[in-house]
Amino acid sequence: MLNILSIIIGIVALLLAIPSSIPLLGWGNWIVLPIAIIGVGFGALSSSNKGRNFCLVVLGIAAVRLMIGGGII
């Protein structure tokens, strides 16, 4: 059950991260990071690793995008 919840949280974070990759909307990744971290937490509590790994990928995408934009844009 926690794995499914983690995957759902990861999908929500990914849907928020997609428009945040557009220039001048990179600040949205600051919203994506805590959501993805919560998903990683739920995924870590589950018996399967799929949800956790998915949230880690979304977290990595958002963090790289923030680094490219300097943390703001």
VMD Tcl script that builds the backbone (N, CA, C; Angstrom):
set m [mol new atoms 219]
animate dup $m
set s [atomselect $m all]
$s set {name element resname resid chain x y z} {
  {N N MET 1 A 0.815 -1.190 0.000}
  {CA C MET 1 A 0.000 0.000 0.000}
  {C C MET 1 A 0.866 1.265 0.000}
  {N N LEU 2 A 1.925 1.265 0.806}
  {CA C LEU 2 A 2.802 2.435 0.841}
  {C C LEU 2 A 3.554 2.615 -0.469}
  {N N ASN 3 A 3.822 1.503 -1.164}
  {CA C ASN 3 A 4.497 1.595 -2.446}
  {C C ASN 3 A 3.603 2.296 -3.469}
  {N N ILE 4 A 2.326 1.956 -3.481}
  {CA C ILE 4 A 1.389 2.611 -4.405}
  {C C ILE 4 A 1.257 4.088 -4.064}
  {N N LEU 5 A 1.204 4.415 -2.786}
  {CA C LEU 5 A 1.131 5.811 -2.357}
  {C C LEU 5 A 2.382 6.569 -2.791}
  {N N SER 6 A 3.528 5.932 -2.689}
  {CA C SER 6 A 4.775 6.555 -3.108}
  {C C SER 6 A 4.788 6.795 -4.612}
  {N N ILE 7 A 4.279 5.855 -5.384}
  {CA C ILE 7 A 4.219 6.034 -6.838}
  {C C ILE 7 A 3.270 7.167 -7.199}
  {N N ILE 8 A 2.135 7.255 -6.517}
  {CA C ILE 8 A 1.182 8.343 -6.779}
  {C C ILE 8 A 1.807 9.693 -6.446}
  {N N ILE 9 A 2.507 9.773 -5.333}
  {CA C ILE 9 A 3.185 11.019 -4.963}
  {C C ILE 9 A 4.259 11.357 -5.990}
  {N N GLY 10 A 4.970 10.346 -6.472}
  {CA C GLY 10 A 5.982 10.570 -7.494}
  {C C GLY 10 A 5.388 11.068 -8.796}
  {N N ILE 11 A 4.225 10.545 -9.173}
  {CA C ILE 11 A 3.566 11.010 -10.397}
  {C C ILE 11 A 3.132 12.464 -10.250}
  {N N VAL 12 A 2.598 12.817 -9.084}
  {CA C VAL 12 A 2.214 14.213 -8.839}
  {C C VAL 12 A 3.440 15.118 -8.909}
  {N N ALA 13 A 4.529 14.690 -8.304}
  {CA C ALA 13 A 5.754 15.490 -8.338}
  {C C ALA 13 A 6.282 15.612 -9.762}
  {N N LEU 14 A 6.203 14.530 -10.541}
  {CA C LEU 14 A 6.658 14.585 -11.927}
  {C C LEU 14 A 5.788 15.518 -12.756}
  {N N LEU 15 A 4.478 15.478 -12.538}
  {CA C LEU 15 A 3.587 16.377 -13.269}
  {C C LEU 15 A 3.851 17.839 -12.922}
  {N N LEU 16 A 4.289 18.112 -11.713}
  {CA C LEU 16 A 4.666 19.470 -11.341}
  {C C LEU 16 A 6.053 19.835 -11.857}
  {N N ALA 17 A 6.920 18.837 -12.032}
  {CA C ALA 17 A 8.284 19.099 -12.487}
  {C C ALA 17 A 8.341 19.373 -13.989}
  {N N ILE 18 A 7.409 18.818 -14.749}
  {CA C ILE 18 A 7.441 19.006 -16.201}
  {C C ILE 18 A 7.297 20.479 -16.581}
  {N N PRO 19 A 6.279 21.217 -16.082}
  {CA C PRO 19 A 6.246 22.637 -16.441}
  {C C PRO 19 A 7.366 23.445 -15.797}
  {N N SER 20 A 7.948 22.925 -14.739}
  {CA C SER 20 A 9.040 23.645 -14.084}
  {C C SER 20 A 10.331 23.587 -14.885}
  {N N SER 21 A 10.364 22.782 -15.939}
  {CA C SER 21 A 11.562 22.737 -16.778}
  {C C SER 21 A 11.551 23.846 -17.828}
  {N N ILE 22 A 10.436 24.554 -17.951}
  {CA C ILE 22 A 10.344 25.684 -18.866}
  {C C ILE 22 A 11.115 26.857 -18.255}
  {N N PRO 23 A 11.875 27.583 -19.070}
  {CA C PRO 23 A 12.600 28.734 -18.525}
  {C C PRO 23 A 11.656 29.715 -17.818}
  {N N LEU 24 A 12.133 30.288 -16.759}
  {CA C LEU 24 A 11.446 31.229 -15.880}
  {C C LEU 24 A 10.370 30.581 -15.011}
  {N N LEU 25 A 10.208 29.267 -15.090}
  {CA C LEU 25 A 9.307 28.559 -14.184}
  {C C LEU 25 A 10.074 27.567 -13.316}
  {N N GLY 26 A 11.386 27.692 -13.286}
  {CA C GLY 26 A 12.223 26.776 -12.518}
  {C C GLY 26 A 12.006 26.855 -11.025}
  {N N TRP 27 A 11.425 27.945 -10.552}
  {CA C TRP 27 A 11.138 28.073 -9.118}
  {C C TRP 27 A 10.138 27.021 -8.672}
  {N N GLY 28 A 9.392 26.448 -9.601}
  {CA C GLY 28 A 8.441 25.395 -9.250}
  {C C GLY 28 A 9.120 24.139 -8.735}
  {N N ASN 29 A 10.396 23.980 -9.055}
  {CA C ASN 29 A 11.133 22.816 -8.558}
  {C C ASN 29 A 11.318 22.875 -7.051}
  {N N TRP 30 A 11.260 24.072 -6.469}
  {CA C TRP 30 A 11.320 24.176 -5.018}
  {C C TRP 30 A 10.076 23.573 -4.382}
  {N N ILE 31 A 8.979 23.508 -5.116}
  {CA C ILE 31 A 7.764 22.850 -4.635}
  {C C ILE 31 A 7.867 21.345 -4.853}
  {N N VAL 32 A 8.516 20.944 -5.945}
  {CA C VAL 32 A 8.629 19.530 -6.298}
  {C C VAL 32 A 9.545 18.793 -5.326}
  {N N LEU 33 A 10.615 19.419 -4.892}
  {CA C LEU 33 A 11.587 18.736 -4.032}
  {C C LEU 33 A 10.982 18.186 -2.740}
  {N N PRO 34 A 10.239 18.974 -1.962}
  {CA C PRO 34 A 9.665 18.393 -0.736}
  {C C PRO 34 A 8.635 17.301 -1.015}
  {N N ILE 35 A 7.876 17.451 -2.108}
  {CA C ILE 35 A 6.889 16.425 -2.447}
  {C C ILE 35 A 7.605 15.119 -2.773}
  {N N ALA 36 A 8.680 15.202 -3.554}
  {CA C ALA 36 A 9.433 13.997 -3.909}
  {C C ALA 36 A 10.109 13.382 -2.685}
  {N N ILE 37 A 10.564 14.196 -1.762}
  {CA C ILE 37 A 11.191 13.678 -0.542}
  {C C ILE 37 A 10.164 12.932 0.303}
  {N N ILE 38 A 8.946 13.444 0.356}
  {CA C ILE 38 A 7.879 12.735 1.071}
  {C C ILE 38 A 7.605 11.396 0.400}
  {N N GLY 39 A 7.604 11.380 -0.942}
  {CA C GLY 39 A 7.412 10.129 -1.673}
  {C C GLY 39 A 8.529 9.137 -1.410}
  {N N VAL 40 A 9.763 9.621 -1.306}
  {CA C VAL 40 A 10.888 8.748 -0.977}
  {C C VAL 40 A 10.707 8.160 0.411}
  {N N GLY 41 A 10.208 8.957 1.338}
  {CA C GLY 41 A 9.970 8.467 2.700}
  {C C GLY 41 A 8.937 7.352 2.737}
  {N N PHE 42 A 7.833 7.550 2.015}
  {CA C PHE 42 A 6.824 6.498 1.956}
  {C C PHE 42 A 7.352 5.269 1.238}
  {N N GLY 43 A 8.157 5.487 0.196}
  {CA C GLY 43 A 8.730 4.354 -0.523}
  {C C GLY 43 A 9.720 3.577 0.312}
  {N N ALA 44 A 10.424 4.273 1.196}
  {CA C ALA 44 A 11.380 3.591 2.063}
  {C C ALA 44 A 10.674 2.731 3.109}
  {N N LEU 45 A 9.463 3.112 3.479}
  {CA C LEU 45 A 8.719 2.344 4.461}
  {C C LEU 45 A 8.033 1.119 3.867}
  {N N SER 46 A 7.914 1.075 2.535}
  {CA C SER 46 A 7.227 -0.052 1.909}
  {C C SER 46 A 8.192 -1.220 1.710}
  {N N SER 47 A 7.622 -2.360 1.367}
  {CA C SER 47 A 8.450 -3.552 1.166}
  {C C SER 47 A 9.078 -3.597 -0.221}
  {N N SER 48 A 8.574 -2.808 -1.161}
  {CA C SER 48 A 9.107 -2.779 -2.520}
  {C C SER 48 A 9.895 -1.490 -2.734}
  {N N ASN 49 A 10.791 -1.500 -3.700}
  {CA C ASN 49 A 11.640 -0.339 -3.945}
  {C C ASN 49 A 11.218 0.485 -5.146}
  {N N LYS 50 A 10.179 0.076 -5.857}
  {CA C LYS 50 A 9.813 0.751 -7.102}
  {C C LYS 50 A 9.389 2.190 -6.872}
  {N N GLY 51 A 8.530 2.425 -5.906}
  {CA C GLY 51 A 8.058 3.777 -5.622}
  {C C GLY 51 A 9.171 4.677 -5.135}
  {N N ARG 52 A 10.012 4.144 -4.275}
  {CA C ARG 52 A 11.144 4.927 -3.771}
  {C C ARG 52 A 12.088 5.314 -4.891}
  {N N ASN 53 A 12.400 4.358 -5.765}
  {CA C ASN 53 A 13.314 4.641 -6.858}
  {C C ASN 53 A 12.725 5.647 -7.837}
  {N N PHE 54 A 11.421 5.540 -8.093}
  {CA C PHE 54 A 10.769 6.496 -8.983}
  {C C PHE 54 A 10.838 7.907 -8.409}
  {N N CYS 55 A 10.573 8.039 -7.122}
  {CA C CYS 55 A 10.641 9.350 -6.480}
  {C C CYS 55 A 12.072 9.884 -6.449}
  {N N LEU 56 A 13.051 8.996 -6.313}
  {CA C LEU 56 A 14.443 9.436 -6.351}
  {C C LEU 56 A 14.821 9.973 -7.732}
  {N N VAL 57 A 14.275 9.361 -8.780}
  {CA C VAL 57 A 14.531 9.854 -10.137}
  {C C VAL 57 A 13.908 11.237 -10.314}
  {N N VAL 58 A 12.675 11.404 -9.864}
  {CA C VAL 58 A 12.019 12.713 -9.960}
  {C C VAL 58 A 12.781 13.747 -9.135}
  {N N LEU 59 A 13.236 13.360 -7.962}
  {CA C LEU 59 A 14.022 14.254 -7.114}
  {C C LEU 59 A 15.317 14.666 -7.813}
  {N N GLY 60 A 15.970 13.708 -8.459}
  {CA C GLY 60 A 17.198 14.009 -9.196}
  {C C GLY 60 A 16.956 14.954 -10.357}
  {N N ILE 61 A 15.873 14.743 -11.092}
  {CA C ILE 61 A 15.550 15.630 -12.218}
  {C C ILE 61 A 15.316 17.051 -11.731}
  {N N ALA 62 A 14.550 17.199 -10.662}
  {CA C ALA 62 A 14.266 18.530 -10.122}
  {C C ALA 62 A 15.535 19.186 -9.579}
  {N N ALA 63 A 16.391 18.412 -8.925}
  {CA C ALA 63 A 17.621 18.993 -8.362}
  {C C ALA 63 A 18.580 19.421 -9.463}
  {N N VAL 64 A 18.691 18.627 -10.507}
  {CA C VAL 64 A 19.571 19.000 -11.630}
  {C C VAL 64 A 19.046 20.251 -12.310}
  {N N ARG 65 A 17.745 20.340 -12.490}
  {CA C ARG 65 A 17.160 21.524 -13.103}
  {C C ARG 65 A 17.398 22.765 -12.255}
  {N N LEU 66 A 17.325 22.608 -10.947}
  {CA C LEU 66 A 17.618 23.758 -10.066}
  {C C LEU 66 A 19.082 24.164 -10.168}
  {N N MET 67 A 19.986 23.176 -10.250}
  {CA C MET 67 A 21.407 23.494 -10.371}
  {C C MET 67 A 21.706 24.196 -11.685}
  {N N ILE 68 A 21.064 23.755 -12.752}
  {CA C ILE 68 A 21.280 24.386 -14.057}
  {C C ILE 68 A 20.803 25.833 -14.037}
  {N N GLY 69 A 19.665 26.092 -13.407}
  {CA C GLY 69 A 19.102 27.425 -13.369}
  {C C GLY 69 A 19.655 28.307 -12.268}
  {N N GLY 70 A 20.567 27.805 -11.481}
  {CA C GLY 70 A 21.150 28.607 -10.412}
  {C C GLY 70 A 20.273 28.670 -9.173}
  {N N GLY 71 A 19.251 27.837 -9.104}
  {CA C GLY 71 A 18.406 27.788 -7.920}
  {C C GLY 71 A 17.209 28.706 -7.958}
  {N N ILE 72 A 17.126 29.557 -8.959}
  {CA C ILE 72 A 16.023 30.515 -8.987}
  {C C ILE 72 A 15.177 30.362 -10.240}
  {N N ILE 73 A 15.812 30.452 -11.408}
  {CA C ILE 73 A 15.027 30.462 -12.650}
  {C C ILE 73 A 14.909 29.109 -13.223}
}
mol reanalyze $m
mol bondsrecalc $m
mol representation Tube
mol addrep $m
